Amino acid sequence: MPPAAVQTAEWGVQSTWQWRGWPCHWRVSGPEGGPALLLLHGFGAASGHWRHCAPRLADQGWRVYSLDLLGFGQSAQPARPMDNRLWALQVCAFLDQVVQEPAVVIGNSLGGLTALTAAVLAPKRVRAVVAAPLPDPALIQPLPKRRAPWRRRWQRRLLALVLHVLPLELVVPLIARTGLLKTGLQGAYWQSIQSDPELLQLIARPARRPTAARALRGMSLGMANRPRGATAPALLEQLRVPMLLIWGRQDRFVPLAIGESVAASHPELELRVLDRCGHCPHDEAPDRFLAVLLPWLDRNLGGPDRQGTTSGDETHPFGGG
């Protein structure tokens, strides 16, 4: 086995890929020819957040990729609505054009929702999904199957007005350059992050970019206006590949009760809970995270060589509502 890679936020060979005219930052590590695995970060984070898992997965023989979703990390921060549908399309194009083979897709939080969306959108490209955890307000309060067109129009207009009035260009830099960021970030962890300056810089750097506020406005608008078909409850009904949920028992952002409810409604999914762990199990408890992940991959992908592909027709599942 090769020597263990250094676990820092600068892991992997980094590059830029153009998608729809937007530069997208990505990185890769591990042996060429190894089975592909794509890591997706959560809200406010970036590919460097997989610093403790990616090098060790590469040491296990995986060809490990990670992508900064639009609006995050070093990828473009466009002034347009963004939601998990757009990010899933970005992921599918990345798998087609860069990875060029089906991959296991693992996501933290928002990345988990994006991984689920990509698996429903293009099951031939995604071999299995891991969400750690799976966030979506619709898991608590599902959207109605039908909403009056006039109601949808006015809701969108009202939200656009509120977001336009909010002084995000002042608020986002203030948060990014003061102790407010560390306070908010600590809420995602059960253990203290006081002695982890790299983590703070990883989150702060993208938020300090001059385009960060407009990207946040676009994300807020896009996620709030999603149709019912793009929410987690509807996507889970259409999922046709194996899925694992990993949850921190002390998650303050997406409580474990949500994961337990999802698992109870979808017994084909597996839920594993990590004690003494918050919203970022891959970063806070990487040893236990990998101890759950790797055996599950072996059980669900046909043995320790982890080769093979998934079958299934590609679909476009997102409806109105």
CORKATA-V893371 format. One record per residue. N is the residue number from 1. RES is the residue in three letters. PSI is psi in whole degrees, -180 to 180 (* if undefined). BURIAL is 1 if it has 9 or more other ideal C-beta (glycine too) atoms within 8 Angstrom, else 0. D_CENTER is the distance of its C-alpha to the mean C-alpha in Angstrom with 1 decimal. Layout:
n=N res=RES psi=PSI burial=BURIAL d_center=D_CENTER
n=N res=RES psi=PSI burial=BURIAL d_center=D_CENTER
//
This chain:
n=1 res=MET psi=139 burial=0 d_center=29.6
n=2 res=PRO psi=158 burial=0 d_center=28.7
n=3 res=PRO psi=148 burial=0 d_center=28.6
n=4 res=ALA psi=136 burial=0 d_center=25.5
n=5 res=ALA psi=153 burial=1 d_center=23.4
n=6 res=VAL psi=133 burial=0 d_center=23.2
n=7 res=GLN psi=89 burial=0 d_center=20.1
n=8 res=THR psi=170 burial=0 d_center=19.4
n=9 res=ALA psi=-10 burial=1 d_center=16.7
n=10 res=GLU psi=25 burial=0 d_center=18.8
n=11 res=TRP psi=154 burial=1 d_center=18.2
n=12 res=GLY psi=171 burial=1 d_center=18.6
n=13 res=VAL psi=124 burial=0 d_center=20.3
n=14 res=GLN psi=148 burial=0 d_center=18.8
n=15 res=SER psi=178 burial=0 d_center=19.4
n=16 res=THR psi=137 burial=0 d_center=18.8
n=17 res=TRP psi=138 burial=1 d_center=18.4
n=18 res=GLN psi=127 burial=0 d_center=19.7
n=19 res=TRP psi=120 burial=1 d_center=18.2
n=20 res=ARG psi=32 burial=0 d_center=20.3
n=21 res=GLY psi=-2 burial=0 d_center=21.9
n=22 res=TRP psi=132 burial=1 d_center=19.0
n=23 res=PRO psi=131 burial=0 d_center=18.5
n=24 res=CYS psi=125 burial=1 d_center=15.1
n=25 res=HIS psi=138 burial=1 d_center=14.8
n=26 res=TRP psi=169 burial=1 d_center=13.9
n=27 res=ARG psi=162 burial=1 d_center=15.4
n=28 res=VAL psi=149 burial=1 d_center=16.8
n=29 res=SER psi=158 burial=1 d_center=18.7
n=30 res=GLY psi=170 burial=1 d_center=20.8
n=31 res=PRO psi=138 burial=0 d_center=23.7
n=32 res=GLU psi=137 burial=0 d_center=24.2
n=33 res=GLY psi=-11 burial=0 d_center=24.6
n=34 res=GLY psi=157 burial=1 d_center=22.4
n=35 res=PRO psi=141 burial=1 d_center=20.0
n=36 res=ALA psi=142 burial=1 d_center=16.8
n=37 res=LEU psi=127 burial=1 d_center=13.4
n=38 res=LEU psi=126 burial=1 d_center=10.3
n=39 res=LEU psi=131 burial=1 d_center=7.7
n=40 res=LEU psi=131 burial=1 d_center=4.3
n=41 res=HIS psi=172 burial=1 d_center=4.5
n=42 res=GLY psi=-175 burial=1 d_center=4.6
n=43 res=PHE psi=131 burial=0 d_center=7.4
n=44 res=GLY psi=-9 burial=0 d_center=10.3
n=45 res=ALA psi=-165 burial=1 d_center=9.3
n=46 res=ALA psi=-180 burial=1 d_center=9.4
n=47 res=SER psi=-27 burial=1 d_center=9.9
n=48 res=GLY psi=-17 burial=1 d_center=12.8
n=49 res=HIS psi=-13 burial=1 d_center=11.0
n=50 res=TRP psi=22 burial=1 d_center=11.2
n=51 res=ARG psi=-34 burial=1 d_center=14.9
n=52 res=HIS psi=-15 burial=1 d_center=16.2
n=53 res=CYS psi=-42 burial=1 d_center=14.7
n=54 res=ALA psi=-48 burial=1 d_center=14.6
n=55 res=PRO psi=-35 burial=1 d_center=18.4
n=56 res=ARG psi=-34 burial=1 d_center=19.3
n=57 res=LEU psi=-39 burial=1 d_center=17.5
n=58 res=ALA psi=-40 burial=1 d_center=19.4
n=59 res=ASP psi=-26 burial=1 d_center=22.5
n=60 res=GLN psi=-1 burial=0 d_center=22.1
n=61 res=GLY psi=0 burial=1 d_center=22.5
n=62 res=TRP psi=147 burial=1 d_center=19.1
n=63 res=ARG psi=102 burial=1 d_center=18.4
n=64 res=VAL psi=120 burial=1 d_center=15.1
n=65 res=TYR psi=155 burial=1 d_center=13.2
n=66 res=SER psi=145 burial=1 d_center=10.3
n=67 res=LEU psi=135 burial=1 d_center=9.7
n=68 res=ASP psi=116 burial=1 d_center=9.5
n=69 res=LEU psi=154 burial=1 d_center=8.3
n=70 res=LEU psi=135 burial=1 d_center=11.5
n=71 res=GLY psi=-9 burial=1 d_center=12.5
n=72 res=PHE psi=163 burial=1 d_center=10.9
n=73 res=GLY psi=-131 burial=1 d_center=12.5
n=74 res=GLN psi=7 burial=0 d_center=15.4
n=75 res=SER psi=168 burial=1 d_center=14.4
n=76 res=ALA psi=150 burial=1 d_center=16.5
n=77 res=GLN psi=77 burial=1 d_center=16.4
n=78 res=PRO psi=158 burial=1 d_center=18.2
n=79 res=ALA psi=74 burial=0 d_center=20.3
n=80 res=ARG psi=158 burial=0 d_center=19.2
n=81 res=PRO psi=137 burial=1 d_center=17.3
n=82 res=MET psi=138 burial=1 d_center=13.6
n=83 res=ASP psi=-176 burial=1 d_center=11.5
n=84 res=ASN psi=-20 burial=1 d_center=9.1
n=85 res=ARG psi=-47 burial=1 d_center=12.1
n=86 res=LEU psi=-45 burial=1 d_center=12.5
n=87 res=TRP psi=-35 burial=1 d_center=9.1
n=88 res=ALA psi=-38 burial=1 d_center=9.7
n=89 res=LEU psi=-39 burial=1 d_center=13.1
n=90 res=GLN psi=-44 burial=1 d_center=12.1
n=91 res=VAL psi=-46 burial=1 d_center=10.3
n=92 res=CYS psi=-41 burial=1 d_center=13.5
n=93 res=ALA psi=-38 burial=1 d_center=15.8
n=94 res=PHE psi=-43 burial=1 d_center=14.4
n=95 res=LEU psi=-39 burial=1 d_center=15.0
n=96 res=ASP psi=-49 burial=1 d_center=18.4
n=97 res=GLN psi=-30 burial=0 d_center=19.6
n=98 res=VAL psi=-56 burial=1 d_center=18.4
n=99 res=VAL psi=-45 burial=1 d_center=17.5
n=100 res=GLN psi=31 burial=0 d_center=20.2
n=101 res=GLU psi=158 burial=0 d_center=19.7
n=102 res=PRO psi=149 burial=1 d_center=17.6
n=103 res=ALA psi=154 burial=1 d_center=14.8
n=104 res=VAL psi=134 burial=1 d_center=13.0
n=105 res=VAL psi=122 burial=1 d_center=9.2
n=106 res=ILE psi=129 burial=1 d_center=7.4
n=107 res=GLY psi=142 burial=1 d_center=4.0
n=108 res=ASN psi=122 burial=1 d_center=4.7
n=109 res=SER psi=-115 burial=1 d_center=5.3
n=110 res=LEU psi=-35 burial=1 d_center=4.0
n=111 res=GLY psi=-33 burial=1 d_center=0.6
n=112 res=GLY psi=-41 burial=1 d_center=4.2
n=113 res=LEU psi=-40 burial=1 d_center=6.0
n=114 res=THR psi=-41 burial=1 d_center=5.4
n=115 res=ALA psi=-44 burial=1 d_center=6.4
n=116 res=LEU psi=-44 burial=1 d_center=9.1
n=117 res=THR psi=-44 burial=1 d_center=10.2
n=118 res=ALA psi=-38 burial=1 d_center=10.7
n=119 res=ALA psi=-35 burial=1 d_center=12.6
n=120 res=VAL psi=-39 burial=1 d_center=14.8
n=121 res=LEU psi=-40 burial=1 d_center=15.4
n=122 res=ALA psi=75 burial=1 d_center=16.4
n=123 res=PRO psi=-20 burial=1 d_center=17.2
n=124 res=LYS psi=-21 burial=1 d_center=19.3
n=125 res=ARG psi=-22 burial=1 d_center=16.6
n=126 res=VAL psi=118 burial=1 d_center=14.2
n=127 res=ARG psi=-35 burial=1 d_center=16.2
n=128 res=ALA psi=158 burial=1 d_center=14.1
n=129 res=VAL psi=138 burial=1 d_center=10.8
n=130 res=VAL psi=125 burial=1 d_center=9.7
n=131 res=ALA psi=125 burial=1 d_center=7.7
n=132 res=ALA psi=85 burial=1 d_center=8.5
n=133 res=PRO psi=-162 burial=1 d_center=9.1
n=134 res=LEU psi=108 burial=1 d_center=8.8
n=135 res=PRO psi=144 burial=1 d_center=9.6
n=136 res=ASP psi=122 burial=1 d_center=11.8
n=137 res=PRO psi=-27 burial=0 d_center=15.3
n=138 res=ALA psi=-16 burial=1 d_center=16.7
n=139 res=LEU psi=-20 burial=1 d_center=16.4
n=140 res=ILE psi=-45 burial=0 d_center=19.1
n=141 res=GLN psi=87 burial=0 d_center=21.0
n=142 res=PRO psi=146 burial=0 d_center=20.5
n=143 res=LEU psi=145 burial=1 d_center=21.6
n=144 res=PRO psi=153 burial=0 d_center=25.1
n=145 res=LYS psi=-30 burial=0 d_center=25.7
n=146 res=ARG psi=135 burial=0 d_center=27.8
n=147 res=ARG psi=140 burial=0 d_center=28.1
n=148 res=ALA psi=137 burial=0 d_center=31.1
n=149 res=PRO psi=-39 burial=0 d_center=30.6
n=150 res=TRP psi=-35 burial=0 d_center=32.4
n=151 res=ARG psi=-43 burial=0 d_center=30.1
n=152 res=ARG psi=-42 burial=1 d_center=26.9
n=153 res=ARG psi=-46 burial=0 d_center=28.7
n=154 res=TRP psi=-35 burial=0 d_center=29.8
n=155 res=GLN psi=-42 burial=1 d_center=26.5
n=156 res=ARG psi=-43 burial=1 d_center=24.9
n=157 res=ARG psi=-42 burial=0 d_center=27.9
n=158 res=LEU psi=-45 burial=0 d_center=27.9
n=159 res=LEU psi=-43 burial=1 d_center=24.3
n=160 res=ALA psi=-40 burial=1 d_center=24.8
n=161 res=LEU psi=-45 burial=0 d_center=28.0
n=162 res=VAL psi=-45 burial=0 d_center=26.5
n=163 res=LEU psi=-31 burial=1 d_center=23.7
n=164 res=HIS psi=-37 burial=0 d_center=26.4
n=165 res=VAL psi=-34 burial=0 d_center=28.6
n=166 res=LEU psi=132 burial=0 d_center=26.2
n=167 res=PRO psi=63 burial=0 d_center=26.9
n=168 res=LEU psi=-29 burial=1 d_center=23.3
n=169 res=GLU psi=-21 burial=0 d_center=24.9
n=170 res=LEU psi=-39 burial=0 d_center=26.7
n=171 res=VAL psi=-46 burial=1 d_center=24.3
n=172 res=VAL psi=-49 burial=1 d_center=21.2
n=173 res=PRO psi=-35 burial=1 d_center=23.5
n=174 res=LEU psi=-47 burial=1 d_center=25.3
n=175 res=ILE psi=-43 burial=1 d_center=22.3
n=176 res=ALA psi=-22 burial=1 d_center=21.1
n=177 res=ARG psi=11 burial=0 d_center=24.6
n=178 res=THR psi=179 burial=0 d_center=25.7
n=179 res=GLY psi=-9 burial=0 d_center=25.3
n=180 res=LEU psi=-35 burial=0 d_center=23.3
n=181 res=LEU psi=-45 burial=1 d_center=20.1
n=182 res=LYS psi=-39 burial=1 d_center=20.9
n=183 res=THR psi=-46 burial=0 d_center=21.8
n=184 res=GLY psi=-40 burial=1 d_center=18.6
n=185 res=LEU psi=-36 burial=1 d_center=16.6
n=186 res=GLN psi=-30 burial=1 d_center=19.0
n=187 res=GLY psi=-21 burial=1 d_center=18.0
n=188 res=ALA psi=-6 burial=1 d_center=14.7
n=189 res=TYR psi=144 burial=1 d_center=16.9
n=190 res=TRP psi=-41 burial=0 d_center=19.9
n=191 res=GLN psi=160 burial=0 d_center=21.7
n=192 res=SER psi=140 burial=0 d_center=23.0
n=193 res=ILE psi=14 burial=1 d_center=21.2
n=194 res=GLN psi=-36 burial=0 d_center=24.6
n=195 res=SER psi=28 burial=0 d_center=25.2
n=196 res=ASP psi=71 burial=0 d_center=21.9
n=197 res=PRO psi=-29 burial=0 d_center=22.5
n=198 res=GLU psi=-40 burial=1 d_center=20.1
n=199 res=LEU psi=-45 burial=1 d_center=17.2
n=200 res=LEU psi=-42 burial=1 d_center=18.7
n=201 res=GLN psi=-36 burial=1 d_center=19.3
n=202 res=LEU psi=-39 burial=1 d_center=15.8
n=203 res=ILE psi=-37 burial=1 d_center=14.7
n=204 res=ALA psi=-37 burial=1 d_center=18.0
n=205 res=ARG psi=-50 burial=0 d_center=18.5
n=206 res=PRO psi=-33 burial=1 d_center=16.2
n=207 res=ALA psi=-18 burial=1 d_center=17.4
n=208 res=ARG psi=-5 burial=1 d_center=20.9
n=209 res=ARG psi=147 burial=0 d_center=20.8
n=210 res=PRO psi=-18 burial=0 d_center=23.2
n=211 res=THR psi=4 burial=1 d_center=20.8
n=212 res=ALA psi=-40 burial=1 d_center=18.2
n=213 res=ALA psi=-43 burial=1 d_center=19.9
n=214 res=ARG psi=-34 burial=1 d_center=20.2
n=215 res=ALA psi=-41 burial=1 d_center=16.5
n=216 res=LEU psi=-41 burial=1 d_center=15.9
n=217 res=ARG psi=-43 burial=1 d_center=18.6
n=218 res=GLY psi=-38 burial=1 d_center=17.1
n=219 res=MET psi=-44 burial=1 d_center=13.8
n=220 res=SER psi=-43 burial=1 d_center=15.9
n=221 res=LEU psi=-46 burial=1 d_center=18.2
n=222 res=GLY psi=-47 burial=1 d_center=15.9
n=223 res=MET psi=-35 burial=1 d_center=13.9
n=224 res=ALA psi=-26 burial=0 d_center=17.3
n=225 res=ASN psi=14 burial=1 d_center=19.0
n=226 res=ARG psi=145 burial=1 d_center=16.9
n=227 res=PRO psi=164 burial=1 d_center=19.3
n=228 res=ARG psi=-36 burial=1 d_center=19.3
n=229 res=GLY psi=-16 burial=1 d_center=18.3
n=230 res=ALA psi=6 burial=1 d_center=14.8
n=231 res=THR psi=158 burial=1 d_center=14.2
n=232 res=ALA psi=-43 burial=1 d_center=13.0
n=233 res=PRO psi=-42 burial=1 d_center=16.6
n=234 res=ALA psi=-38 burial=1 d_center=17.7
n=235 res=LEU psi=-41 burial=1 d_center=15.0
n=236 res=LEU psi=-32 burial=1 d_center=15.7
n=237 res=GLU psi=-24 burial=0 d_center=19.3
n=238 res=GLN psi=-4 burial=1 d_center=18.8
n=239 res=LEU psi=135 burial=1 d_center=16.7
n=240 res=ARG psi=13 burial=0 d_center=19.0
n=241 res=VAL psi=160 burial=1 d_center=17.2
n=242 res=PRO psi=146 burial=0 d_center=16.9
n=243 res=MET psi=135 burial=1 d_center=14.1
n=244 res=LEU psi=136 burial=1 d_center=13.8
n=245 res=LEU psi=129 burial=1 d_center=12.7
n=246 res=ILE psi=126 burial=1 d_center=12.9
n=247 res=TRP psi=137 burial=1 d_center=13.9
n=248 res=GLY psi=130 burial=1 d_center=15.7
n=249 res=ARG psi=-31 burial=1 d_center=19.0
n=250 res=GLN psi=25 burial=1 d_center=19.3
n=251 res=ASP psi=117 burial=1 d_center=16.0
n=252 res=ARG psi=-22 burial=0 d_center=17.4
n=253 res=PHE psi=-43 burial=1 d_center=14.5
n=254 res=VAL psi=92 burial=1 d_center=13.7
n=255 res=PRO psi=149 burial=0 d_center=17.0
n=256 res=LEU psi=-31 burial=1 d_center=17.6
n=257 res=ALA psi=-31 burial=0 d_center=19.9
n=258 res=ILE psi=-45 burial=1 d_center=17.1
n=259 res=GLY psi=-40 burial=1 d_center=15.9
n=260 res=GLU psi=-37 burial=1 d_center=19.6
n=261 res=SER psi=-43 burial=1 d_center=20.2
n=262 res=VAL psi=-47 burial=1 d_center=17.6
n=263 res=ALA psi=-37 burial=1 d_center=19.1
n=264 res=ALA psi=-34 burial=0 d_center=22.6
n=265 res=SER psi=-20 burial=0 d_center=22.1
n=266 res=HIS psi=79 burial=0 d_center=20.5
n=267 res=PRO psi=-13 burial=0 d_center=22.5
n=268 res=GLU psi=-17 burial=0 d_center=21.3
n=269 res=LEU psi=154 burial=1 d_center=18.0
n=270 res=GLU psi=132 burial=0 d_center=18.3
n=271 res=LEU psi=126 burial=1 d_center=17.3
n=272 res=ARG psi=135 burial=1 d_center=17.8
n=273 res=VAL psi=133 burial=1 d_center=18.3
n=274 res=LEU psi=121 burial=1 d_center=18.6
n=275 res=ASP psi=157 burial=0 d_center=21.4
n=276 res=ARG psi=49 burial=0 d_center=21.7
n=277 res=CYS psi=142 burial=1 d_center=18.0
n=278 res=GLY psi=-137 burial=1 d_center=15.8
n=279 res=HIS psi=-13 burial=1 d_center=12.2
n=280 res=CYS psi=68 burial=1 d_center=11.1
n=281 res=PRO psi=-31 burial=1 d_center=12.9
n=282 res=HIS psi=-27 burial=1 d_center=11.8
n=283 res=ASP psi=-33 burial=1 d_center=13.5
n=284 res=GLU psi=-34 burial=1 d_center=16.1
n=285 res=ALA psi=61 burial=1 d_center=17.4
n=286 res=PRO psi=-35 burial=1 d_center=16.5
n=287 res=ASP psi=-49 burial=0 d_center=19.8
n=288 res=ARG psi=-33 burial=1 d_center=19.3
n=289 res=PHE psi=-49 burial=1 d_center=15.7
n=290 res=LEU psi=-32 burial=1 d_center=17.1
n=291 res=ALA psi=-27 burial=0 d_center=20.2
n=292 res=VAL psi=-44 burial=1 d_center=18.4
n=293 res=LEU psi=-51 burial=1 d_center=16.0
n=294 res=LEU psi=-46 burial=1 d_center=18.7
n=295 res=PRO psi=-36 burial=0 d_center=21.4
n=296 res=TRP psi=-41 burial=1 d_center=19.2
n=297 res=LEU psi=-42 burial=1 d_center=18.3
n=298 res=ASP psi=-41 burial=1 d_center=22.1
n=299 res=ARG psi=-34 burial=0 d_center=23.1
n=300 res=ASN psi=-10 burial=1 d_center=21.0
n=301 res=LEU psi=23 burial=1 d_center=21.3
n=302 res=GLY psi=29 burial=0 d_center=25.0
n=303 res=GLY psi=175 burial=0 d_center=26.0
n=304 res=PRO psi=-19 burial=0 d_center=25.5
n=305 res=ASP psi=-18 burial=0 d_center=25.6
n=306 res=ARG psi=29 burial=1 d_center=22.4
n=307 res=GLN psi=166 burial=0 d_center=23.7
n=308 res=GLY psi=176 burial=0 d_center=23.8
n=309 res=THR psi=164 burial=0 d_center=21.9
n=310 res=THR psi=156 burial=1 d_center=20.9
n=311 res=SER psi=166 burial=0 d_center=23.1
n=312 res=GLY psi=151 burial=0 d_center=22.8
n=313 res=ASP psi=142 burial=0 d_center=23.4
n=314 res=GLU psi=140 burial=1 d_center=20.8
n=315 res=THR psi=168 burial=0 d_center=20.7
n=316 res=HIS psi=89 burial=0 d_center=19.9
n=317 res=PRO psi=-5 burial=1 d_center=19.2
n=318 res=PHE psi=117 burial=0 d_center=18.7
n=319 res=GLY psi=-180 burial=0 d_center=21.8
n=320 res=GLY psi=-180 burial=0 d_center=23.3
n=321 res=GLY psi=* burial=1 d_center=24.0
//
